[in-house]
Amino acid sequence: MRSENHNFCFGLFRSYISLKKTKRKGAIQENPFYGSVLFDDSYFIYEVKKNIKNLLFTDQIGNENIKCFGFK
């Protein structure tokens, strides 16, 4: 558990919600969102989680003993 964060993850959450909304719209070729159905939201979550962990624990990168992490 690490320090205060000024709601750091809220922007990432909003990005995820936008990704999900965009993904639902992109199946029809004439649609301006066409192709967005291919967005991989699970990959987004994986990368965000990895990056937050690395930001929070720069002194512990590579430590596989950290199973749970977050802000207070």
N, CA, C and O atoms as CSV, one atom per row, in Angstrom:
chain,resi,resn,atom,element,x,y,z
A,1,MET,N,N,0.844,-1.164,0.000
A,1,MET,CA,C,0.000,0.000,0.000
A,1,MET,C,C,0.893,1.231,0.000
A,1,MET,O,O,1.821,1.340,0.802
A,2,ARG,N,N,0.605,2.148,-0.899
A,2,ARG,CA,C,1.404,3.365,-0.983
A,2,ARG,C,C,0.508,4.586,-0.797
A,2,ARG,O,O,-0.715,4.456,-0.736
A,3,SER,N,N,1.083,5.714,-0.710
A,3,SER,CA,C,0.538,7.009,-0.301
A,3,SER,C,C,-0.729,7.487,-1.026
A,3,SER,O,O,-1.316,6.779,-1.845
A,4,GLU,N,N,-1.116,8.715,-0.685
A,4,GLU,CA,C,-2.228,9.389,-1.358
A,4,GLU,C,C,-1.919,9.520,-2.848
A,4,GLU,O,O,-0.760,9.434,-3.254
A,5,ASN,N,N,-2.968,9.730,-3.673
A,5,ASN,CA,C,-2.724,9.736,-5.116
A,5,ASN,C,C,-3.519,10.770,-5.902
A,5,ASN,O,O,-3.423,10.811,-7.128
A,6,HIS,N,N,-4.298,11.601,-5.229
A,6,HIS,CA,C,-5.113,12.619,-5.911
A,6,HIS,C,C,-5.981,12.009,-7.006
A,6,HIS,O,O,-6.134,12.573,-8.089
A,7,ASN,N,N,-6.545,10.843,-6.696
A,7,ASN,CA,C,-7.466,10.155,-7.609
A,7,ASN,C,C,-6.803,9.778,-8.938
A,7,ASN,O,O,-7.430,9.848,-9.995
A,8,PHE,N,N,-5.561,9.389,-8.872
A,8,PHE,CA,C,-4.744,9.046,-10.036
A,8,PHE,C,C,-5.407,8.030,-10.967
A,8,PHE,O,O,-5.362,8.190,-12.187
A,9,CYS,N,N,-6.007,7.012,-10.415
A,9,CYS,CA,C,-6.567,5.933,-11.236
A,9,CYS,C,C,-7.913,6.273,-11.865
A,9,CYS,O,O,-8.375,5.548,-12.746
A,10,PHE,N,N,-8.552,7.357,-11.434
A,10,PHE,CA,C,-9.868,7.685,-11.976
A,10,PHE,C,C,-9.799,7.971,-13.475
A,10,PHE,O,O,-10.692,7.563,-14.217
A,11,GLY,N,N,-8.768,8.656,-13.926
A,11,GLY,CA,C,-8.603,8.915,-15.355
A,11,GLY,C,C,-8.430,7.633,-16.146
A,11,GLY,O,O,-8.928,7.513,-17.265
A,12,LEU,N,N,-7.720,6.672,-15.561
A,12,LEU,CA,C,-7.540,5.379,-16.217
A,12,LEU,C,C,-8.859,4.618,-16.290
A,12,LEU,O,O,-9.153,3.956,-17.285
A,13,PHE,N,N,-9.643,4.721,-15.230
A,13,PHE,CA,C,-10.974,4.103,-15.217
A,13,PHE,C,C,-11.855,4.713,-16.306
A,13,PHE,O,O,-12.543,3.989,-17.025
A,14,ARG,N,N,-11.835,6.031,-16.430
A,14,ARG,CA,C,-12.634,6.707,-17.457
A,14,ARG,C,C,-12.169,6.300,-18.860
A,14,ARG,O,O,-12.986,6.151,-19.769
A,15,SER,N,N,-10.857,6.122,-19.029
A,15,SER,CA,C,-10.342,5.653,-20.316
A,15,SER,C,C,-10.880,4.263,-20.636
A,15,SER,O,O,-11.241,3.980,-21.778
A,16,TYR,N,N,-10.932,3.408,-19.638
A,16,TYR,CA,C,-11.454,2.054,-19.830
A,16,TYR,C,C,-12.930,2.092,-20.231
A,16,TYR,O,O,-13.347,1.375,-21.141
A,17,ILE,N,N,-13.720,2.929,-19.550
A,17,ILE,CA,C,-15.144,3.055,-19.869
A,17,ILE,C,C,-15.311,3.558,-21.307
A,17,ILE,O,O,-16.155,3.050,-22.046
A,18,SER,N,N,-14.518,4.545,-21.704
A,18,SER,CA,C,-14.574,5.056,-23.078
A,18,SER,C,C,-14.222,3.967,-24.085
A,18,SER,O,O,-14.858,3.851,-25.132
A,19,LEU,N,N,-13.210,3.173,-23.764
A,19,LEU,CA,C,-12.821,2.067,-24.633
A,19,LEU,C,C,-13.976,1.083,-24.816
A,19,LEU,O,O,-14.255,0.649,-25.934
A,20,LYS,N,N,-14.640,0.736,-23.728
A,20,LYS,CA,C,-15.758,-0.209,-23.788
A,20,LYS,C,C,-16.910,0.359,-24.620
A,20,LYS,O,O,-17.504,-0.359,-25.426
A,21,LYS,N,N,-17.230,1.650,-24.429
A,21,LYS,CA,C,-18.310,2.273,-25.200
A,21,LYS,C,C,-17.963,2.319,-26.686
A,21,LYS,O,O,-18.807,2.034,-27.536
A,22,THR,N,N,-16.742,2.672,-26.989
A,22,THR,CA,C,-16.290,2.756,-28.375
A,22,THR,C,C,-16.310,1.387,-29.028
A,22,THR,O,O,-16.708,1.247,-30.185
A,23,LYS,N,N,-15.884,0.388,-28.290
A,23,LYS,CA,C,-15.825,-0.978,-28.825
A,23,LYS,C,C,-17.204,-1.480,-29.237
A,23,LYS,O,O,-17.326,-2.192,-30.234
A,24,ARG,N,N,-18.230,-1.125,-28.498
A,24,ARG,CA,C,-19.596,-1.571,-28.806
A,24,ARG,C,C,-20.124,-0.968,-30.100
A,24,ARG,O,O,-21.036,-1.522,-30.714
A,25,LYS,N,N,-19.559,0.167,-30.522
A,25,LYS,CA,C,-20.110,0.890,-31.666
A,25,LYS,C,C,-19.471,0.530,-32.996
A,25,LYS,O,O,-20.003,0.911,-34.038
A,26,GLY,N,N,-18.368,-0.179,-33.006
A,26,GLY,CA,C,-17.568,-0.277,-34.209
A,26,GLY,C,C,-17.717,-1.493,-35.086
A,26,GLY,O,O,-16.734,-1.936,-35.679
A,27,ALA,N,N,-18.906,-2.053,-35.193
A,27,ALA,CA,C,-19.063,-3.264,-35.994
A,27,ALA,C,C,-19.461,-2.998,-37.447
A,27,ALA,O,O,-19.182,-3.816,-38.324
A,28,ILE,N,N,-20.107,-1.866,-37.706
A,28,ILE,CA,C,-20.614,-1.572,-39.044
A,28,ILE,C,C,-19.598,-0.728,-39.813
A,28,ILE,O,O,-19.109,0.278,-39.299
A,29,GLN,N,N,-19.287,-1.127,-41.016
A,29,GLN,CA,C,-18.222,-0.492,-41.800
A,29,GLN,C,C,-18.470,0.995,-42.048
A,29,GLN,O,O,-17.512,1.766,-42.106
A,30,GLU,N,N,-19.707,1.414,-42.194
A,30,GLU,CA,C,-20.015,2.816,-42.449
A,30,GLU,C,C,-19.916,3.676,-41.182
A,30,GLU,O,O,-19.928,4.904,-41.256
A,31,ASN,N,N,-19.822,3.038,-40.058
A,31,ASN,CA,C,-19.757,3.737,-38.779
A,31,ASN,C,C,-18.375,4.345,-38.580
A,31,ASN,O,O,-17.379,3.699,-38.905
A,32,PRO,N,N,-18.279,5.583,-38.051
A,32,PRO,CA,C,-16.964,6.191,-37.823
A,32,PRO,C,C,-16.118,5.435,-36.796
A,32,PRO,O,O,-14.905,5.632,-36.722
A,33,PHE,N,N,-16.755,4.574,-36.007
A,33,PHE,CA,C,-16.032,3.786,-35.011
A,33,PHE,C,C,-15.612,2.417,-35.549
A,33,PHE,O,O,-15.120,1.572,-34.801
A,34,TYR,N,N,-15.812,2.207,-36.857
A,34,TYR,CA,C,-15.521,0.898,-37.453
A,34,TYR,C,C,-14.100,0.436,-37.121
A,34,TYR,O,O,-13.140,1.198,-37.239
A,35,GLY,N,N,-13.988,-0.809,-36.709
A,35,GLY,CA,C,-12.700,-1.395,-36.340
A,35,GLY,C,C,-12.467,-1.420,-34.844
A,35,GLY,O,O,-11.623,-2.168,-34.349
A,36,SER,N,N,-13.225,-0.593,-34.120
A,36,SER,CA,C,-13.001,-0.535,-32.665
A,36,SER,C,C,-13.434,-1.808,-31.951
A,36,SER,O,O,-13.058,-2.022,-30.799
A,37,VAL,N,N,-14.220,-2.659,-32.614
A,37,VAL,CA,C,-14.587,-3.941,-31.997
A,37,VAL,C,C,-13.348,-4.810,-31.781
A,37,VAL,O,O,-13.387,-5.776,-31.018
A,38,LEU,N,N,-12.271,-4.469,-32.442
A,38,LEU,CA,C,-11.026,-5.230,-32.294
A,38,LEU,C,C,-10.198,-4.783,-31.095
A,38,LEU,O,O,-9.207,-5.426,-30.751
A,39,PHE,N,N,-10.600,-3.679,-30.455
A,39,PHE,CA,C,-9.872,-3.224,-29.263
A,39,PHE,C,C,-9.912,-4.318,-28.204
A,39,PHE,O,O,-10.964,-4.905,-27.951
A,40,ASP,N,N,-8.788,-4.585,-27.596
A,40,ASP,CA,C,-8.690,-5.646,-26.587
A,40,ASP,C,C,-8.688,-5.020,-25.194
A,40,ASP,O,O,-7.641,-4.625,-24.682
A,41,ASP,N,N,-9.874,-4.935,-24.587
A,41,ASP,CA,C,-9.973,-4.294,-23.281
A,41,ASP,C,C,-9.257,-5.091,-22.191
A,41,ASP,O,O,-8.807,-4.500,-21.209
A,42,SER,N,N,-9.136,-6.397,-22.331
A,42,SER,CA,C,-8.399,-7.184,-21.331
A,42,SER,C,C,-6.904,-6.851,-21.397
A,42,SER,O,O,-6.224,-6.854,-20.371
A,43,TYR,N,N,-6.396,-6.567,-22.587
A,43,TYR,CA,C,-5.000,-6.153,-22.731
A,43,TYR,C,C,-4.796,-4.780,-22.099
A,43,TYR,O,O,-3.769,-4.538,-21.465
A,44,PHE,N,N,-5.765,-3.877,-22.266
A,44,PHE,CA,C,-5.703,-2.561,-21.632
A,44,PHE,C,C,-5.574,-2.717,-20.113
A,44,PHE,O,O,-4.709,-2.099,-19.493
A,45,ILE,N,N,-6.436,-3.544,-19.522
A,45,ILE,CA,C,-6.400,-3.776,-18.069
A,45,ILE,C,C,-5.057,-4.369,-17.656
A,45,ILE,O,O,-4.463,-3.925,-16.673
A,46,TYR,N,N,-4.580,-5.348,-18.380
A,46,TYR,CA,C,-3.298,-5.985,-18.080
A,46,TYR,C,C,-2.167,-4.948,-18.062
A,46,TYR,O,O,-1.373,-4.908,-17.123
A,47,GLU,N,N,-2.100,-4.116,-19.095
A,47,GLU,CA,C,-1.026,-3.117,-19.194
A,47,GLU,C,C,-1.149,-2.022,-18.140
A,47,GLU,O,O,-0.146,-1.588,-17.574
A,48,VAL,N,N,-2.371,-1.576,-17.875
A,48,VAL,CA,C,-2.570,-0.544,-16.852
A,48,VAL,C,C,-2.159,-1.090,-15.483
A,48,VAL,O,O,-1.465,-0.413,-14.723
A,49,LYS,N,N,-2.583,-2.298,-15.176
A,49,LYS,CA,C,-2.234,-2.911,-13.890
A,49,LYS,C,C,-0.714,-3.038,-13.747
A,49,LYS,O,O,-0.155,-2.727,-12.696
A,50,LYS,N,N,-0.061,-3.490,-14.799
A,50,LYS,CA,C,1.397,-3.638,-14.776
A,50,LYS,C,C,2.082,-2.281,-14.553
A,50,LYS,O,O,3.016,-2.169,-13.759
A,51,ASN,N,N,1.604,-1.263,-15.265
A,51,ASN,CA,C,2.222,0.058,-15.146
A,51,ASN,C,C,1.979,0.700,-13.788
A,51,ASN,O,O,2.877,1.341,-13.241
A,52,ILE,N,N,0.781,0.539,-13.235
A,52,ILE,CA,C,0.512,1.081,-11.898
A,52,ILE,C,C,1.401,0.396,-10.877
A,52,ILE,O,O,1.972,1.052,-10.006
A,53,LYS,N,N,1.520,-0.911,-10.978
A,53,LYS,CA,C,2.391,-1.649,-10.052
A,53,LYS,C,C,3.825,-1.139,-10.152
A,53,LYS,O,O,4.480,-0.933,-9.131
A,54,ASN,N,N,4.315,-0.934,-11.364
A,54,ASN,CA,C,5.684,-0.440,-11.542
A,54,ASN,C,C,5.849,0.987,-11.020
A,54,ASN,O,O,6.899,1.331,-10.477
A,55,LEU,N,N,4.816,1.820,-11.182
A,55,LEU,CA,C,4.883,3.179,-10.647
A,55,LEU,C,C,4.866,3.189,-9.126
A,55,LEU,O,O,5.623,3.927,-8.494
A,56,LEU,N,N,4.005,2.373,-8.546
A,56,LEU,CA,C,3.895,2.324,-7.083
A,56,LEU,C,C,5.115,1.696,-6.427
A,56,LEU,O,O,5.521,2.099,-5.337
A,57,PHE,N,N,5.686,0.724,-7.086
A,57,PHE,CA,C,6.770,-0.046,-6.478
A,57,PHE,C,C,8.017,-0.046,-7.357
A,57,PHE,O,O,8.564,-1.104,-7.668
A,58,THR,N,N,8.459,1.135,-7.753
A,58,THR,CA,C,9.668,1.210,-8.587
A,58,THR,C,C,10.852,0.560,-7.897
A,58,THR,O,O,11.764,0.057,-8.553
A,59,ASP,N,N,10.835,0.573,-6.575
A,59,ASP,CA,C,11.916,-0.061,-5.824
A,59,ASP,C,C,11.758,-1.577,-5.733
A,59,ASP,O,O,12.637,-2.261,-5.209
A,60,GLN,N,N,10.636,-2.109,-6.245
A,60,GLN,CA,C,10.363,-3.549,-6.131
A,60,GLN,C,C,10.072,-4.201,-7.484
A,60,GLN,O,O,9.537,-5.309,-7.522
A,61,ILE,N,N,10.413,-3.540,-8.594
A,61,ILE,CA,C,10.127,-4.102,-9.917
A,61,ILE,C,C,10.779,-5.485,-10.037
A,61,ILE,O,O,11.962,-5.664,-9.744
A,62,GLY,N,N,9.985,-6.439,-10.470
A,62,GLY,CA,C,10.475,-7.810,-10.605
A,62,GLY,C,C,10.216,-8.676,-9.376
A,62,GLY,O,O,10.408,-9.891,-9.429
A,63,ASN,N,N,9.783,-8.069,-8.267
A,63,ASN,CA,C,9.491,-8.819,-7.053
A,63,ASN,C,C,8.144,-9.522,-7.216
A,63,ASN,O,O,7.097,-8.879,-7.150
A,64,GLU,N,N,8.166,-10.813,-7.423
A,64,GLU,CA,C,6.950,-11.591,-7.646
A,64,GLU,C,C,6.192,-11.891,-6.356
A,64,GLU,O,O,5.119,-12.494,-6.404
A,65,ASN,N,N,6.727,-11.483,-5.201
A,65,ASN,CA,C,6.048,-11.706,-3.928
A,65,ASN,C,C,4.911,-10.718,-3.702
A,65,ASN,O,O,4.087,-10.939,-2.815
A,66,ILE,N,N,4.837,-9.646,-4.466
A,66,ILE,CA,C,3.779,-8.668,-4.331
A,66,ILE,C,C,2.552,-9.201,-5.077
A,66,ILE,O,O,2.542,-9.261,-6.307
A,67,LYS,N,N,1.542,-9.579,-4.340
A,67,LYS,CA,C,0.342,-10.178,-4.925
A,67,LYS,C,C,-0.835,-9.210,-4.968
A,67,LYS,O,O,-1.747,-9.381,-5.778
A,68,CYS,N,N,-0.824,-8.209,-4.117
A,68,CYS,CA,C,-1.905,-7.237,-4.038
A,68,CYS,C,C,-1.284,-5.880,-3.756
A,68,CYS,O,O,-0.352,-5.772,-2.959
A,69,PHE,N,N,-1.798,-4.842,-4.408
A,69,PHE,CA,C,-1.232,-3.511,-4.203
A,69,PHE,C,C,-2.301,-2.460,-4.418
A,69,PHE,O,O,-3.329,-2.728,-5.040
A,70,GLY,N,N,-2.060,-1.264,-3.904
A,70,GLY,CA,C,-3.024,-0.181,-4.081
A,70,GLY,C,C,-2.596,1.058,-3.348
A,70,GLY,O,O,-1.531,1.117,-2.735
A,71,PHE,N,N,-3.468,2.061,-3.431
A,71,PHE,CA,C,-3.275,3.326,-2.723
A,71,PHE,C,C,-4.077,3.302,-1.444
A,71,PHE,O,O,-5.044,2.549,-1.328
A,72,LYS,N,N,-3.680,4.132,-0.466
A,72,LYS,CA,C,-4.494,4.212,0.752
A,72,LYS,C,C,-5.638,5.157,0.582
A,72,LYS,O,O,-6.426,5.346,1.509
